Amino acid sequence: MSKEFIEAKYNSNSLDVAVRQYKQLSYFLQSQVSEDVREDYYEKYVDRGFYSDDIFLNWVKSIFKTTNFLSFAKYYRNPNPSSKLINTRIKEPLSRVFFSEDSYFNYVVNDRYIEFPKELDDNFEERLFDAVLFRYNDVIVHDLFESNTPYREFVSIKNVVSIKMDREKISKIAYTASIDVDGEEIVGYAYIDSEKYCFFKKNEDTPIKKAYHDLGFCPATFVVDSSFANDPIVKESTFSYLKGDFEEYCFLKTLQRMVDANGTLPITVKIKTNENSNQYDDFDNRGGEPMSIDQMGSQVSKEARSTSGSGTGSILQAGTVVETPPVEDADGNIDTTFNKNFLVFHYAPVEALEFLDKRIKSVERDIILSCIGDFSEGTSQGSKSDTEIKSSDIVSKQDKLRFLSNTLSSSRSLSDKVMLSLANGKDNVKVDVFYGSDFFLETQDKLYEMFANSPNAIERKNLLIRLSQRRNMFNKEKSKREVLLYKLMPYTSDKDFELAVDKLRVSEVNFEYQSRFSYWISKFESTYGNIVIFYDNLKDAKESEKIISIDNSINILITSNTNFNNNITDGKETSS
């Protein structure tokens, strides 16, 4: 049945739609490198219905006259403007999803909690993030090496030839692939269902490889859960509804490039004389226009050399010199009025330039707002200071990151569970992954203000932890250490400590502990080693038990190195 499934091409219409959407979006998200081409390359396609397979230039050609299209095509370069915008202004702010305060990764294998199972590859998180943004319709396929080690790979939707769904989950899938057999690469089709893996060589009916699994479900999952247009095979991208904006942005940015290059070069009108000098013909006809085809390493067509300095044959090209015959009156005398304007220079209207720039900024703002919820993120122009960031901005950014967090959490939870199930059996595995919902969007000033106004010690400790996590959100190791130290510190603030002292609720040991906290942490580490590693090595204990264990060890160090006793009931804050 597996071979018949491949040949039947189940859900081919949906696959075609998914591939078409993927290609259209990918064009604007991950641009190709520009190729050097001759101008006649563009001219060949002017008379055709399409410009090769370039969907964007096909569209531009449909709305432009031939001469305008040829000029536009010269100035349109890759990487295109939208891909630059996505990768420099949007991708990095979205990566903040990995620095949530309340994220967690819980793995239980054979009734034992494991912080990070060895079966999981360390770089999957980064690969998954890129896939969610740029290859959202990919399929994650899970399998076992012969050494019984699980692995996973991303299969492009372009390679899927047949697929069946059971509600929102894949029940069967076949895709083009290749395998190595005795040093020879064999090209064919991989088939996976709820029982087995098969590989078929092209044009053969019998699988050359077959392996079984006991999962009871197909070990292939989509990168993204959410569907587009109610089709479970066609997935929704973060950018699915922005294709029109990307088109306009690339179009306007290319026009701006044309204007910027040509705007400083006027169209010159002068009186034509009888002087016939070809001294500068070669110079005028080769690259008079900045960033012309000549200057890009290509050649200007023969027909394009009919106008001095144009490089395109267009009489309205910036940098063109237009010669007009002298105006004579009835007596054959030169019109002196025209003679006063022997040379006339025509520049692009300032109003048009300003409108173009304003429109580009408007489209750019709409794209960024739609993706990350805040235009100021990642830009110095129009950026906001800490005090200027509004609650509405934070809420909007939180919403975008939470949506991304849910997508990543769902995909990784399912993928990690399949990986661990392949290695340990599906009944012996529990996975709970959550990338969080709180992403340190408040400013440090705001958090300090909240700390000062907090009603109790518990809130103050939570805010201190939050401050540390925000300050070190790009340094997880440092953040982990500081959070641990805050949890160990007997009193959150001087205010709490002084209040306890005034009420005689602080033992001598805790007074020493609080007042020389850094010293005793150093003393602990000189005795037991790095405090974070010590904490991590208490693998089977709960967090509260780990904190108490370290705390007791520090108290023993204090009492053994001083003459203090600890017979006063203290009001030390504890964390669970």
MARTIVO-754248 format. One record per residue (C-alpha): x, y, z; residue number from 1. Coordinates in steps of 0.25 Angstrom, whole numbers. Layout:
BEGIN
@x=X; y=Y; z=Z; k=NUM
...
END
This chain:
BEGIN
@x=0; y=0; z=0; k=1
@x=12; y=10; z=2; k=2
@x=16; y=10; z=-12; k=3
@x=1; y=12; z=-16; k=4
@x=1; y=24; z=-6; k=5
@x=13; y=30; z=-13; k=6
@x=7; y=29; z=-27; k=7
@x=-7; y=34; z=-23; k=8
@x=-1; y=47; z=-18; k=9
@x=-12; y=49; z=-7; k=10
@x=-15; y=64; z=-5; k=11
@x=-7; y=69; z=-16; k=12
@x=-16; y=81; z=-18; k=13
@x=-13; y=85; z=-4; k=14
@x=2; y=83; z=-5; k=15
@x=2; y=91; z=-18; k=16
@x=-5; y=103; z=-10; k=17
@x=5; y=101; z=1; k=18
@x=17; y=101; z=-8; k=19
@x=12; y=113; z=-16; k=20
@x=10; y=121; z=-3; k=21
@x=23; y=117; z=2; k=22
@x=30; y=121; z=-11; k=23
@x=23; y=135; z=-11; k=24
@x=27; y=138; z=3; k=25
@x=41; y=132; z=3; k=26
@x=44; y=142; z=-9; k=27
@x=42; y=153; z=1; k=28
@x=48; y=147; z=14; k=29
@x=60; y=140; z=9; k=30
@x=66; y=147; z=-4; k=31
@x=75; y=141; z=-14; k=32
@x=89; y=147; z=-17; k=33
@x=88; y=156; z=-30; k=34
@x=94; y=151; z=-42; k=35
@x=102; y=159; z=-53; k=36
@x=93; y=160; z=-65; k=37
@x=94; y=167; z=-78; k=38
@x=84; y=178; z=-81; k=39
@x=79; y=170; z=-94; k=40
@x=75; y=159; z=-84; k=41
@x=64; y=168; z=-79; k=42
@x=61; y=172; z=-93; k=43
@x=58; y=158; z=-97; k=44
@x=48; y=156; z=-87; k=45
@x=40; y=169; z=-90; k=46
@x=33; y=163; z=-101; k=47
@x=30; y=150; z=-93; k=48
@x=18; y=148; z=-84; k=49
@x=27; y=146; z=-72; k=50
@x=41; y=150; z=-66; k=51
@x=47; y=136; z=-64; k=52
@x=42; y=131; z=-50; k=53
@x=43; y=144; z=-43; k=54
@x=29; y=146; z=-37; k=55
@x=32; y=161; z=-33; k=56
@x=38; y=166; z=-46; k=57
@x=26; y=158; z=-53; k=58
@x=17; y=167; z=-45; k=59
@x=25; y=180; z=-48; k=60
@x=25; y=177; z=-63; k=61
@x=10; y=175; z=-63; k=62
@x=8; y=190; z=-58; k=63
@x=20; y=197; z=-65; k=64
@x=23; y=201; z=-79; k=65
@x=34; y=194; z=-86; k=66
@x=44; y=205; z=-84; k=67
@x=41; y=208; z=-70; k=68
@x=42; y=193; z=-67; k=69
@x=56; y=192; z=-73; k=70
@x=60; y=203; z=-64; k=71
@x=54; y=198; z=-52; k=72
@x=60; y=184; z=-54; k=73
@x=74; y=190; z=-54; k=74
@x=72; y=196; z=-40; k=75
@x=65; y=184; z=-34; k=76
@x=76; y=177; z=-26; k=77
@x=77; y=165; z=-17; k=78
@x=77; y=163; z=-5; k=79
@x=64; y=170; z=-7; k=80
@x=59; y=181; z=2; k=81
@x=48; y=173; z=10; k=82
@x=58; y=162; z=13; k=83
@x=68; y=172; z=19; k=84
@x=56; y=178; z=27; k=85
@x=52; y=164; z=33; k=86
@x=66; y=160; z=36; k=87
@x=71; y=173; z=42; k=88
@x=59; y=179; z=49; k=89
@x=49; y=168; z=52; k=90
@x=57; y=154; z=54; k=91
@x=65; y=159; z=66; k=92
@x=54; y=165; z=74; k=93
@x=46; y=153; z=72; k=94
@x=57; y=144; z=77; k=95
@x=54; y=150; z=91; k=96
@x=44; y=139; z=92; k=97
@x=56; y=131; z=97; k=98
@x=58; y=140; z=109; k=99
@x=45; y=138; z=117; k=100
@x=44; y=139; z=132; k=101
@x=34; y=128; z=133; k=102
@x=39; y=117; z=123; k=103
@x=41; y=103; z=127; k=104
@x=45; y=90; z=120; k=105
@x=41; y=78; z=128; k=106
@x=45; y=64; z=124; k=107
@x=41; y=51; z=131; k=108
@x=48; y=38; z=125; k=109
@x=45; y=25; z=132; k=110
@x=39; y=32; z=144; k=111
@x=52; y=40; z=146; k=112
@x=53; y=55; z=144; k=113
@x=64; y=59; z=134; k=114
@x=68; y=73; z=132; k=115
@x=72; y=71; z=118; k=116
@x=72; y=57; z=112; k=117
@x=84; y=53; z=104; k=118
@x=75; y=48; z=93; k=119
@x=71; y=63; z=89; k=120
@x=81; y=71; z=80; k=121
@x=85; y=84; z=86; k=122
@x=84; y=93; z=73; k=123
@x=69; y=89; z=70; k=124
@x=64; y=101; z=77; k=125
@x=71; y=110; z=67; k=126
@x=67; y=102; z=55; k=127
@x=53; y=102; z=60; k=128
@x=52; y=117; z=61; k=129
@x=58; y=119; z=47; k=130
@x=48; y=109; z=42; k=131
@x=36; y=115; z=49; k=132
@x=40; y=129; z=42; k=133
@x=45; y=125; z=29; k=134
@x=41; y=110; z=26; k=135
@x=28; y=110; z=34; k=136
@x=21; y=99; z=25; k=137
@x=33; y=89; z=27; k=138
@x=31; y=75; z=33; k=139
@x=40; y=70; z=44; k=140
@x=43; y=55; z=42; k=141
@x=48; y=47; z=53; k=142
@x=55; y=34; z=52; k=143
@x=66; y=25; z=58; k=144
@x=80; y=23; z=54; k=145
@x=85; y=8; z=54; k=146
@x=91; y=11; z=67; k=147
@x=77; y=13; z=73; k=148
@x=80; y=28; z=74; k=149
@x=68; y=37; z=70; k=150
@x=70; y=48; z=60; k=151
@x=61; y=58; z=53; k=152
@x=61; y=66; z=41; k=153
@x=53; y=77; z=34; k=154
@x=47; y=73; z=21; k=155
@x=43; y=84; z=11; k=156
@x=28; y=84; z=7; k=157
@x=33; y=85; z=-7; k=158
@x=38; y=71; z=-6; k=159
@x=25; y=65; z=0; k=160
@x=18; y=57; z=-11; k=161
@x=7; y=50; z=-3; k=162
@x=1; y=53; z=10; k=163
@x=-11; y=48; z=19; k=164
@x=-16; y=55; z=31; k=165
@x=-24; y=50; z=43; k=166
@x=-30; y=63; z=47; k=167
@x=-18; y=72; z=50; k=168
@x=-8; y=61; z=51; k=169
@x=0; y=54; z=39; k=170
@x=-4; y=40; z=38; k=171
@x=4; y=36; z=25; k=172
@x=14; y=44; z=18; k=173
@x=23; y=42; z=6; k=174
@x=34; y=51; z=1; k=175
@x=46; y=51; z=-9; k=176
@x=59; y=47; z=-2; k=177
@x=72; y=40; z=-4; k=178
@x=80; y=30; z=4; k=179
@x=94; y=24; z=4; k=180
@x=95; y=9; z=1; k=181
@x=109; y=4; z=1; k=182
@x=115; y=17; z=-2; k=183
@x=105; y=20; z=-14; k=184
@x=94; y=31; z=-13; k=185
@x=81; y=25; z=-16; k=186
@x=70; y=35; z=-20; k=187
@x=55; y=32; z=-18; k=188
@x=44; y=33; z=-8; k=189
@x=43; y=32; z=7; k=190
@x=30; y=27; z=13; k=191
@x=25; y=28; z=27; k=192
@x=13; y=23; z=35; k=193
@x=8; y=19; z=49; k=194
@x=16; y=6; z=48; k=195
@x=28; y=7; z=38; k=196
@x=38; y=14; z=30; k=197
@x=41; y=10; z=15; k=198
@x=50; y=15; z=5; k=199
@x=47; y=13; z=-10; k=200
@x=56; y=15; z=-21; k=201
@x=50; y=22; z=-33; k=202
@x=42; y=14; z=-43; k=203
@x=43; y=1; z=-33; k=204
@x=31; y=-5; z=-26; k=205
@x=39; y=-12; z=-15; k=206
@x=45; y=-4; z=-4; k=207
@x=60; y=-5; z=-3; k=208
@x=59; y=-2; z=12; k=209
@x=49; y=-4; z=22; k=210
@x=48; y=-2; z=38; k=211
@x=37; y=-3; z=48; k=212
@x=34; y=6; z=60; k=213
@x=25; y=4; z=72; k=214
@x=20; y=18; z=74; k=215
@x=6; y=16; z=69; k=216
@x=6; y=29; z=61; k=217
@x=13; y=35; z=50; k=218
@x=26; y=41; z=54; k=219
@x=25; y=53; z=45; k=220
@x=20; y=67; z=50; k=221
@x=18; y=80; z=44; k=222
@x=27; y=92; z=49; k=223
@x=14; y=101; z=51; k=224
@x=1; y=96; z=56; k=225
@x=-8; y=108; z=51; k=226
@x=-14; y=106; z=37; k=227
@x=-17; y=116; z=26; k=228
@x=-30; y=117; z=20; k=229
@x=-35; y=105; z=28; k=230
@x=-26; y=95; z=21; k=231
@x=-18; y=87; z=31; k=232
@x=-7; y=84; z=21; k=233
@x=-6; y=99; z=17; k=234
@x=1; y=106; z=29; k=235
@x=0; y=120; z=33; k=236
@x=13; y=128; z=34; k=237
@x=16; y=140; z=43; k=238
@x=16; y=148; z=30; k=239
@x=5; y=141; z=22; k=240
@x=-4; y=154; z=22; k=241
@x=8; y=163; z=18; k=242
@x=11; y=159; z=4; k=243
@x=5; y=171; z=-2; k=244
@x=13; y=180; z=8; k=245
@x=26; y=173; z=4; k=246
@x=23; y=176; z=-11; k=247
@x=20; y=190; z=-9; k=248
@x=32; y=192; z=0; k=249
@x=42; y=186; z=-10; k=250
@x=35; y=194; z=-21; k=251
@x=36; y=207; z=-14; k=252
@x=50; y=204; z=-9; k=253
@x=55; y=201; z=-23; k=254
@x=49; y=214; z=-28; k=255
@x=56; y=222; z=-17; k=256
@x=69; y=215; z=-21; k=257
@x=66; y=220; z=-36; k=258
@x=63; y=234; z=-31; k=259
@x=75; y=235; z=-21; k=260
@x=85; y=231; z=-32; k=261
@x=79; y=240; z=-43; k=262
@x=73; y=251; z=-35; k=263
@x=86; y=259; z=-33; k=264
@x=88; y=258; z=-48; k=265
@x=79; y=268; z=-56; k=266
@x=74; y=266; z=-70; k=267
@x=81; y=277; z=-77; k=268
@x=76; y=285; z=-89; k=269
@x=86; y=293; z=-97; k=270
@x=86; y=300; z=-111; k=271
@x=91; y=291; z=-122; k=272
@x=103; y=295; z=-130; k=273
@x=109; y=291; z=-143; k=274
@x=121; y=286; z=-136; k=275
@x=123; y=271; z=-139; k=276
@x=133; y=265; z=-129; k=277
@x=133; y=251; z=-125; k=278
@x=144; y=253; z=-114; k=279
@x=135; y=249; z=-103; k=280
@x=125; y=239; z=-109; k=281
@x=131; y=227; z=-103; k=282
@x=131; y=233; z=-89; k=283
@x=117; y=239; z=-91; k=284
@x=111; y=226; z=-96; k=285
@x=117; y=217; z=-85; k=286
@x=112; y=219; z=-71; k=287
@x=108; y=233; z=-71; k=288
@x=97; y=229; z=-61; k=289
@x=102; y=225; z=-47; k=290
@x=100; y=210; z=-44; k=291
@x=97; y=207; z=-59; k=292
@x=98; y=194; z=-65; k=293
@x=112; y=197; z=-70; k=294
@x=117; y=200; z=-56; k=295
@x=110; y=187; z=-51; k=296
@x=119; y=179; z=-60; k=297
@x=109; y=177; z=-72; k=298
@x=108; y=184; z=-85; k=299
@x=99; y=194; z=-91; k=300
@x=92; y=190; z=-103; k=301
@x=95; y=196; z=-117; k=302
@x=81; y=203; z=-118; k=303
@x=83; y=209; z=-104; k=304
@x=95; y=218; z=-109; k=305
@x=86; y=227; z=-118; k=306
@x=85; y=238; z=-107; k=307
@x=97; y=244; z=-101; k=308
@x=100; y=240; z=-87; k=309
@x=87; y=232; z=-85; k=310
@x=92; y=218; z=-85; k=311
@x=77; y=214; z=-87; k=312
@x=72; y=221; z=-99; k=313
@x=61; y=228; z=-91; k=314
@x=61; y=243; z=-94; k=315
@x=56; y=246; z=-79; k=316
@x=67; y=239; z=-72; k=317
@x=74; y=247; z=-62; k=318
@x=88; y=251; z=-67; k=319
@x=83; y=252; z=-81; k=320
@x=88; y=264; z=-90; k=321
@x=77; y=269; z=-99; k=322
@x=81; y=278; z=-110; k=323
@x=71; y=288; z=-116; k=324
@x=73; y=296; z=-129; k=325
@x=75; y=311; z=-127; k=326
@x=62; y=319; z=-128; k=327
@x=63; y=330; z=-139; k=328
@x=53; y=341; z=-143; k=329
@x=48; y=345; z=-157; k=330
@x=61; y=352; z=-160; k=331
@x=70; y=340; z=-156; k=332
@x=74; y=346; z=-143; k=333
@x=76; y=337; z=-131; k=334
@x=65; y=339; z=-120; k=335
@x=73; y=346; z=-109; k=336
@x=63; y=342; z=-98; k=337
@x=66; y=327; z=-101; k=338
@x=81; y=331; z=-102; k=339
@x=80; y=336; z=-87; k=340
@x=76; y=322; z=-83; k=341
@x=87; y=315; z=-92; k=342
@x=87; y=303; z=-82; k=343
@x=75; y=299; z=-74; k=344
@x=75; y=288; z=-63; k=345
@x=63; y=280; z=-59; k=346
@x=63; y=273; z=-46; k=347
@x=54; y=263; z=-39; k=348
@x=43; y=271; z=-31; k=349
@x=46; y=271; z=-17; k=350
@x=31; y=269; z=-13; k=351
@x=32; y=255; z=-21; k=352
@x=44; y=251; z=-13; k=353
@x=38; y=255; z=0; k=354
@x=25; y=247; z=-3; k=355
@x=33; y=235; z=-7; k=356
@x=41; y=235; z=6; k=357
@x=29; y=237; z=14; k=358
@x=21; y=226; z=8; k=359
@x=33; y=216; z=9; k=360
@x=34; y=219; z=24; k=361
@x=19; y=217; z=26; k=362
@x=20; y=203; z=19; k=363
@x=32; y=200; z=27; k=364
@x=25; y=204; z=40; k=365
@x=13; y=196; z=37; k=366
@x=21; y=183; z=34; k=367
@x=29; y=184; z=47; k=368
@x=17; y=187; z=56; k=369
@x=10; y=175; z=50; k=370
@x=22; y=166; z=53; k=371
@x=27; y=171; z=66; k=372
@x=17; y=181; z=72; k=373
@x=26; y=192; z=73; k=374
@x=32; y=201; z=62; k=375
@x=43; y=206; z=71; k=376
@x=49; y=192; z=74; k=377
@x=63; y=191; z=67; k=378
@x=64; y=204; z=61; k=379
@x=71; y=217; z=66; k=380
@x=62; y=226; z=58; k=381
@x=49; y=229; z=65; k=382
@x=54; y=220; z=77; k=383
@x=48; y=222; z=90; k=384
@x=55; y=224; z=103; k=385
@x=52; y=216; z=116; k=386
@x=42; y=226; z=121; k=387
@x=34; y=228; z=108; k=388
@x=31; y=213; z=106; k=389
@x=16; y=212; z=108; k=390
@x=8; y=200; z=114; k=391
@x=1; y=199; z=101; k=392
@x=14; y=196; z=94; k=393
@x=18; y=186; z=104; k=394
@x=4; y=179; z=103; k=395
@x=5; y=178; z=88; k=396
@x=19; y=173; z=88; k=397
@x=16; y=163; z=99; k=398
@x=4; y=158; z=90; k=399
@x=13; y=156; z=78; k=400
@x=24; y=148; z=86; k=401
@x=13; y=140; z=93; k=402
@x=7; y=135; z=80; k=403
@x=22; y=132; z=75; k=404
@x=24; y=125; z=89; k=405
@x=12; y=116; z=87; k=406
@x=16; y=112; z=73; k=407
@x=30; y=108; z=78; k=408
@x=25; y=101; z=90; k=409
@x=15; y=93; z=83; k=410
@x=25; y=89; z=72; k=411
@x=36; y=86; z=81; k=412
@x=28; y=78; z=92; k=413
@x=22; y=69; z=81; k=414
@x=36; y=67; z=74; k=415
@x=43; y=65; z=87; k=416
@x=33; y=55; z=91; k=417
@x=34; y=47; z=78; k=418
@x=50; y=47; z=80; k=419
@x=49; y=42; z=94; k=420
@x=38; y=32; z=91; k=421
@x=47; y=26; z=79; k=422
@x=58; y=24; z=89; k=423
@x=51; y=20; z=102; k=424
@x=36; y=15; z=98; k=425
@x=24; y=25; z=97; k=426
@x=19; y=20; z=111; k=427
@x=31; y=24; z=118; k=428
@x=32; y=38; z=114; k=429
@x=26; y=51; z=118; k=430
@x=29; y=65; z=112; k=431
@x=24; y=78; z=116; k=432
@x=31; y=90; z=109; k=433
@x=27; y=105; z=110; k=434
@x=35; y=116; z=105; k=435
@x=28; y=126; z=114; k=436
@x=19; y=138; z=114; k=437
@x=27; y=149; z=121; k=438
@x=38; y=154; z=113; k=439
@x=45; y=165; z=121; k=440
@x=39; y=177; z=113; k=441
@x=38; y=186; z=125; k=442
@x=50; y=196; z=126; k=443
@x=59; y=195; z=138; k=444
@x=54; y=209; z=143; k=445
@x=40; y=204; z=143; k=446
@x=44; y=191; z=151; k=447
@x=52; y=200; z=161; k=448
@x=39; y=208; z=162; k=449
@x=31; y=196; z=165; k=450
@x=41; y=191; z=175; k=451
@x=40; y=204; z=183; k=452
@x=25; y=203; z=183; k=453
@x=24; y=188; z=185; k=454
@x=15; y=185; z=198; k=455
@x=23; y=173; z=203; k=456
@x=36; y=166; z=204; k=457
@x=31; y=155; z=195; k=458
@x=27; y=165; z=183; k=459
@x=41; y=172; z=185; k=460
@x=48; y=158; z=184; k=461
@x=41; y=155; z=171; k=462
@x=44; y=168; z=165; k=463
@x=59; y=167; z=169; k=464
@x=59; y=154; z=162; k=465
@x=51; y=160; z=150; k=466
@x=62; y=171; z=150; k=467
@x=73; y=161; z=149; k=468
@x=67; y=153; z=138; k=469
@x=64; y=165; z=130; k=470
@x=78; y=171; z=132; k=471
@x=84; y=158; z=128; k=472
@x=74; y=153; z=118; k=473
@x=84; y=150; z=107; k=474
@x=94; y=143; z=117; k=475
@x=86; y=132; z=123; k=476
@x=97; y=126; z=132; k=477
@x=99; y=140; z=139; k=478
@x=84; y=141; z=140; k=479
@x=83; y=127; z=146; k=480
@x=94; y=130; z=157; k=481
@x=88; y=144; z=161; k=482
@x=74; y=138; z=162; k=483
@x=80; y=127; z=171; k=484
@x=87; y=137; z=180; k=485
@x=75; y=146; z=181; k=486
@x=67; y=133; z=186; k=487
@x=78; y=130; z=196; k=488
@x=79; y=145; z=202; k=489
@x=72; y=145; z=215; k=490
@x=66; y=159; z=213; k=491
@x=62; y=165; z=200; k=492
@x=65; y=179; z=203; k=493
@x=71; y=188; z=214; k=494
@x=57; y=192; z=217; k=495
@x=53; y=178; z=221; k=496
@x=66; y=175; z=228; k=497
@x=66; y=188; z=236; k=498
@x=51; y=185; z=240; k=499
@x=55; y=171; z=245; k=500
@x=67; y=177; z=253; k=501
@x=58; y=187; z=260; k=502
@x=49; y=177; z=264; k=503
@x=60; y=168; z=269; k=504
@x=56; y=157; z=260; k=505
@x=70; y=154; z=254; k=506
@x=80; y=144; z=259; k=507
@x=94; y=147; z=260; k=508
@x=97; y=137; z=249; k=509
@x=86; y=143; z=239; k=510
@x=92; y=157; z=243; k=511
@x=106; y=152; z=238; k=512
@x=100; y=145; z=226; k=513
@x=92; y=157; z=221; k=514
@x=103; y=168; z=224; k=515
@x=114; y=160; z=218; k=516
@x=106; y=152; z=208; k=517
@x=117; y=152; z=197; k=518
@x=128; y=148; z=206; k=519
@x=120; y=135; z=211; k=520
@x=116; y=132; z=196; k=521
@x=131; y=132; z=193; k=522
@x=134; y=124; z=205; k=523
@x=124; y=114; z=201; k=524
@x=129; y=113; z=187; k=525
@x=144; y=111; z=192; k=526
@x=139; y=100; z=200; k=527
@x=129; y=93; z=191; k=528
@x=131; y=98; z=178; k=529
@x=123; y=107; z=168; k=530
@x=109; y=109; z=175; k=531
@x=101; y=108; z=162; k=532
@x=108; y=94; z=159; k=533
@x=105; y=90; z=173; k=534
@x=91; y=94; z=172; k=535
@x=90; y=86; z=158; k=536
@x=96; y=74; z=164; k=537
@x=84; y=72; z=174; k=538
@x=77; y=66; z=162; k=539
@x=66; y=58; z=170; k=540
@x=62; y=69; z=179; k=541
@x=51; y=80; z=178; k=542
@x=56; y=95; z=176; k=543
@x=52; y=98; z=191; k=544
@x=60; y=86; z=196; k=545
@x=72; y=91; z=188; k=546
@x=71; y=105; z=194; k=547
@x=70; y=99; z=208; k=548
@x=81; y=90; z=206; k=549
@x=91; y=101; z=201; k=550
@x=85; y=111; z=212; k=551
@x=88; y=100; z=223; k=552
@x=102; y=98; z=218; k=553
@x=105; y=113; z=218; k=554
@x=99; y=114; z=232; k=555
@x=109; y=103; z=237; k=556
@x=120; y=110; z=230; k=557
@x=117; y=123; z=238; k=558
@x=115; y=116; z=252; k=559
@x=128; y=108; z=250; k=560
@x=136; y=120; z=246; k=561
@x=130; y=130; z=257; k=562
@x=126; y=130; z=272; k=563
@x=112; y=132; z=268; k=564
@x=100; y=123; z=272; k=565
@x=87; y=123; z=265; k=566
@x=77; y=122; z=276; k=567
@x=68; y=134; z=272; k=568
@x=56; y=132; z=264; k=569
@x=58; y=140; z=251; k=570
@x=49; y=145; z=240; k=571
@x=57; y=140; z=229; k=572
@x=49; y=140; z=216; k=573
@x=49; y=127; z=209; k=574
@x=46; y=123; z=194; k=575
@x=40; y=111; z=189; k=576
END
